Amino acid sequence: MIIQSDWSFRDRQARAGLYPGGSSFVPASTPPEALNLGAAQLALEADLYRRAIRSARRSDGKTGAPVITHRAFDVAGVGAQTLVPGTEGGRIAVYQATLWNTAAQDVRLLDGPLVDLIGTLVGFPAGTGFYLPWQEEPHFITSPGQALMISGSAAGQITGFVKYRILPA
């Protein structure tokens, strides 16, 4: 993509409604001589991405950002356990997660019953936690219709929570 080196680049974006008065990367008050055009392009792409997420079709048929849901879990036993049930025509996008392990075991986060999302936490010690901090981009997204699941290799409890959205497939 060719980026013009004059101020009209931002003016055209503003007229097109793509750059409404600044972004989190480049404030609207930035004078033309201080504008880093690479940062402006990144800001434009980030703004377009946020706009696409906000205008996505939600599972309830309305437009706007899909609702963030907080779900606590407390599972025990060997094998796959469902943390968030799958929905037909939806994908689970996880933005934050915490888990606490009570027994030494291998732990897996799964997309449905078989597909690893992050790889096996081999030899995960008892009394240890795992944290994926909140971020605007999801840490991972399940396949359409699949549940978010967790699997332990021992009979100990795994507790925690996930913050997620259901995105359209």
C-alpha positions, 0 to 999 in steps of 0.5 A, a space after each residue: 500500500 502506498 502512503 502519501 506523505 502529505 496531510 491530505 492522507 488524514 483529511 481523506 480518511 476523516 472525510 470517509 469516516 475512517 479516521 474520526 478525530 484520532 485514535 489511541 495511536 495518533 491523536 487528532 491534534 498531532 501536527 502534520 510535521 510530527 506525524 509518523 505515517 507508519 503509526 497512522 497506517 497502524 492506527 487506521 488498521 486498528 480502528 477498522 478492526 475495532 469497527 468490524 468487531 463492533 458491527 459484527 452480527 451478534 448471536 441474538 441477531 442485533 449488531 454491536 459488540 458481542 457481550 462479554 460473559 464471565 463464567 466461573 468453573 470448578 471441575 474435577 476428574 480425569 478427562 475432558 470437562 466442559 467450561 463453556 458449551 458450544 453454540 450452533 453457529 458460534 465460536 467462543 473467543 476467550 479474552 481472559 482466563 485464570 485456572 488453579 490446579 489442586 493436584 499435580 497433573 497434565 492440563 489441556 485447554 481444548 477446542 471441543 473434546 480433542 483439539 489443543 488450544 495452547 498445548 499441554 501444560 505437562 507436569 502442572 504442579 499442585 497449588 499452581 495457577 495459570 493466568 491469561 490477562 485481559 486483552 482486546 484481541 482474544 487469546 484463542 477462538 474455538 472452532 464453530 459449534 465447539 465447546 471450550 473444554 479442559 482436561 486433567 490427567 489426575 483426579 484433582 480439582 481445577 478451578 478458575 474463570 474465563 471471560 469470553 464472547 460468542 462470535 458468529 461462525 
